[in-house]
């Protein structure tokens, strides 16, 4: 008996993702309108792509200077590797930081990604995710969520951000 091929179900289209990014940027601005500079830090991969899209939208609607950073963390062995930022600490110190990832599943990756920010000393930390699966095993609750999606642990959420952005559920 052959294994069934997993069907993909479209969760968010390109237009829907763009709409979610606009809404999230407005929410970020509303909560941080007094800031002069903000850091939007995306977890390497689709999280960083999502952070760049949010930064672009924020820059279009806000006078706040937006700095985009990449956070590199090994999602499969976070305790065995260094969590790295592509910006010097002085550009992040005492700033409001929004840590961004594409999907929040257990919260493990985001929890480990907080480490360098805690060491640097930031003014405020917020979390933004495109899709929240709500299977948190770590106490991570996003401040900004594009889409809440009820899934089983066996389901896989596939995010592709680029010229034609989509989110699928397999």
Secondary structure by P-SEA (a helix, b strand, c coil): cccccbbbbbcccaaaaaaaaaaaaaaaaaaccccccccccccccaaaaaaaaaaaaaaaccccbbbbbbbbbcccccccccccccccccccccbbbbbbbcccccaaaaaaaaaaaaaacccbbbbbbcccccccccccccccccbbbbbcccbbbbbbbccccccccc
